[in-house]
């Protein structure tokens, strides 16, 4: 997990706003999840291989500022917030029951 986070934390602005992974990483409950970046968005998973779990909230930056936080597994809008700090606090507070460190494997092995 440490190597995956180290990679994501080293990404430049061409891949993601560096404040996003840094903010997520400050939450111990999120730091144990598998990080991935696509299209400027940080995704977190409870497993390290595809298909990844989709039950962790994701913060999507909004054009006018702020973030829309959504959980893909059940299409739940967790909230719309003004700052990246609020977004990742909301994600940490909305983790599934019993969410622990990411497992080595795919979502069907959870």
C-alpha positions as YAML, in Angstrom:
chain: A
units: angstrom
residues:
- id: 1
  name: UNK
  ca: [0.00, 0.00, 0.00]
- id: 2
  name: UNK
  ca: [2.82, 2.37, 0.88]
- id: 3
  name: UNK
  ca: [4.32, 2.10, -2.61]
- id: 4
  name: UNK
  ca: [0.98, 2.82, -4.30]
- id: 5
  name: UNK
  ca: [0.43, 5.88, -2.12]
- id: 6
  name: UNK
  ca: [4.01, 7.04, -2.69]
- id: 7
  name: UNK
  ca: [3.40, 6.94, -6.44]
- id: 8
  name: UNK
  ca: [0.08, 8.81, -6.23]
- id: 9
  name: UNK
  ca: [1.51, 11.40, -3.84]
- id: 10
  name: UNK
  ca: [4.32, 12.10, -6.31]
- id: 11
  name: UNK
  ca: [2.00, 12.84, -9.27]
- id: 12
  name: UNK
  ca: [2.17, 16.33, -10.72]
- id: 13
  name: UNK
  ca: [-0.58, 18.67, -11.79]
- id: 14
  name: UNK
  ca: [-0.73, 17.02, -15.21]
- id: 15
  name: UNK
  ca: [-2.46, 14.03, -13.54]
- id: 16
  name: UNK
  ca: [-4.22, 15.43, -10.46]
- id: 17
  name: UNK
  ca: [-4.30, 18.44, -8.17]
- id: 18
  name: UNK
  ca: [-1.59, 17.37, -5.66]
- id: 19
  name: UNK
  ca: [-3.72, 18.68, -2.78]
- id: 20
  name: UNK
  ca: [-6.24, 15.90, -3.42]
- id: 21
  name: UNK
  ca: [-4.12, 12.83, -2.61]
- id: 22
  name: UNK
  ca: [-2.29, 14.72, 0.14]
- id: 23
  name: UNK
  ca: [-5.60, 15.54, 1.82]
- id: 24
  name: UNK
  ca: [-6.91, 11.98, 1.49]
- id: 25
  name: UNK
  ca: [-3.64, 10.58, 2.84]
- id: 26
  name: UNK
  ca: [-4.01, 12.61, 6.05]
- id: 27
  name: UNK
  ca: [-6.97, 10.41, 7.03]
- id: 28
  name: UNK
  ca: [-5.65, 7.16, 8.55]
- id: 29
  name: UNK
  ca: [-8.82, 5.31, 7.52]
- id: 30
  name: UNK
  ca: [-8.27, 6.31, 3.87]
- id: 31
  name: UNK
  ca: [-4.52, 5.76, 3.87]
- id: 32
  name: UNK
  ca: [-5.06, 1.98, 4.15]
- id: 33
  name: UNK
  ca: [-7.14, 1.89, 0.94]
- id: 34
  name: UNK
  ca: [-5.79, 1.33, -2.58]
- id: 35
  name: UNK
  ca: [-5.36, 4.68, -4.41]
- id: 36
  name: UNK
  ca: [-5.81, 5.16, -8.15]
- id: 37
  name: UNK
  ca: [-5.98, 8.28, -10.32]
- id: 38
  name: UNK
  ca: [-7.95, 8.67, -13.53]
- id: 39
  name: UNK
  ca: [-8.99, 11.84, -15.34]
- id: 40
  name: UNK
  ca: [-7.79, 14.02, -12.47]
- id: 41
  name: UNK
  ca: [-9.85, 12.15, -9.85]
- id: 42
  name: UNK
  ca: [-8.58, 10.06, -6.92]
- id: 43
  name: UNK
  ca: [-10.38, 6.73, -6.53]
- id: 44
  name: UNK
  ca: [-10.01, 4.53, -3.46]
- id: 45
  name: UNK
  ca: [-10.66, 0.80, -3.28]
- id: 46
  name: UNK
  ca: [-10.81, -1.89, -0.61]
- id: 47
  name: UNK
  ca: [-8.89, -4.23, -2.93]
- id: 48
  name: UNK
  ca: [-5.71, -3.99, -4.98]
- id: 49
  name: UNK
  ca: [-6.84, -5.66, -8.21]
- id: 50
  name: UNK
  ca: [-9.53, -5.18, -10.84]
- id: 51
  name: UNK
  ca: [-12.42, -5.24, -10.47]
- id: 52
  name: UNK
  ca: [-11.95, -2.77, -7.64]
- id: 53
  name: UNK
  ca: [-14.54, -2.17, -4.97]
- id: 54
  name: UNK
  ca: [-16.85, 0.72, -5.75]
- id: 55
  name: UNK
  ca: [-18.21, 1.29, -2.26]
- id: 56
  name: UNK
  ca: [-15.84, 4.09, -1.22]
- id: 57
  name: UNK
  ca: [-16.92, 7.67, -1.91]
- id: 58
  name: UNK
  ca: [-15.17, 9.63, -4.65]
- id: 59
  name: UNK
  ca: [-14.71, 13.41, -4.75]
- id: 60
  name: UNK
  ca: [-15.34, 14.89, -8.19]
- id: 61
  name: UNK
  ca: [-14.18, 18.49, -8.68]
- id: 62
  name: UNK
  ca: [-16.88, 20.84, -9.91]
- id: 63
  name: UNK
  ca: [-16.30, 23.41, -12.64]
- id: 64
  name: UNK
  ca: [-17.39, 26.29, -10.43]
- id: 65
  name: UNK
  ca: [-15.39, 25.08, -7.43]
- id: 66
  name: UNK
  ca: [-16.06, 22.59, -4.70]
- id: 67
  name: UNK
  ca: [-16.59, 18.85, -4.90]
- id: 68
  name: UNK
  ca: [-19.44, 16.46, -5.50]
- id: 69
  name: UNK
  ca: [-18.91, 13.34, -3.38]
- id: 70
  name: UNK
  ca: [-20.54, 10.21, -4.72]
- id: 71
  name: UNK
  ca: [-20.48, 6.48, -3.95]
- id: 72
  name: UNK
  ca: [-20.71, 4.48, -7.17]
- id: 73
  name: UNK
  ca: [-21.84, 1.13, -5.71]
- id: 74
  name: UNK
  ca: [-25.32, 2.40, -4.87]
- id: 75
  name: UNK
  ca: [-25.27, 5.69, -6.82]
- id: 76
  name: UNK
  ca: [-25.54, 7.68, -3.58]
- id: 77
  name: UNK
  ca: [-24.70, 11.38, -3.57]
- id: 78
  name: UNK
  ca: [-22.97, 11.77, -0.21]
- id: 79
  name: UNK
  ca: [-22.84, 15.53, -0.50]
- id: 80
  name: UNK
  ca: [-21.61, 18.64, -2.25]
- id: 81
  name: UNK
  ca: [-18.90, 20.52, -0.37]
- id: 82
  name: UNK
  ca: [-16.74, 23.59, -0.86]
- id: 83
  name: UNK
  ca: [-13.25, 22.27, -0.07]
- id: 84
  name: UNK
  ca: [-11.08, 19.22, -0.65]
- id: 85
  name: UNK
  ca: [-10.72, 18.89, 3.14]
- id: 86
  name: UNK
  ca: [-14.50, 18.68, 3.54]
- id: 87
  name: UNK
  ca: [-14.72, 16.17, 0.69]
- id: 88
  name: UNK
  ca: [-12.26, 13.72, 2.23]
- id: 89
  name: UNK
  ca: [-13.67, 14.18, 5.74]
- id: 90
  name: UNK
  ca: [-17.05, 13.19, 4.26]
- id: 91
  name: UNK
  ca: [-15.54, 10.19, 2.47]
- id: 92
  name: UNK
  ca: [-13.81, 9.04, 5.67]
- id: 93
  name: UNK
  ca: [-17.06, 9.42, 7.63]
- id: 94
  name: UNK
  ca: [-18.98, 7.44, 5.00]
- id: 95
  name: UNK
  ca: [-16.80, 4.34, 4.80]
- id: 96
  name: UNK
  ca: [-18.63, 1.00, 4.74]
- id: 97
  name: UNK
  ca: [-19.09, -0.79, 8.07]
- id: 98
  name: UNK
  ca: [-16.00, -2.80, 8.94]
- id: 99
  name: UNK
  ca: [-13.90, -1.16, 6.24]
- id: 100
  name: UNK
  ca: [-10.30, -2.06, 6.89]
- id: 101
  name: UNK
  ca: [-7.08, -2.21, 4.95]
- id: 102
  name: UNK
  ca: [-7.35, -3.05, 1.26]
- id: 103
  name: UNK
  ca: [-6.98, -6.74, 0.54]
- id: 104
  name: UNK
  ca: [-4.57, -8.21, -1.99]
- id: 105
  name: UNK
  ca: [-7.08, -9.27, -4.62]
- id: 106
  name: UNK
  ca: [-10.29, -8.25, -6.37]
- id: 107
  name: UNK
  ca: [-13.65, -7.03, -5.08]
- id: 108
  name: UNK
  ca: [-15.25, -10.48, -5.31]
- id: 109
  name: UNK
  ca: [-12.73, -11.66, -2.70]
- id: 110
  name: UNK
  ca: [-13.92, -9.17, -0.06]
...
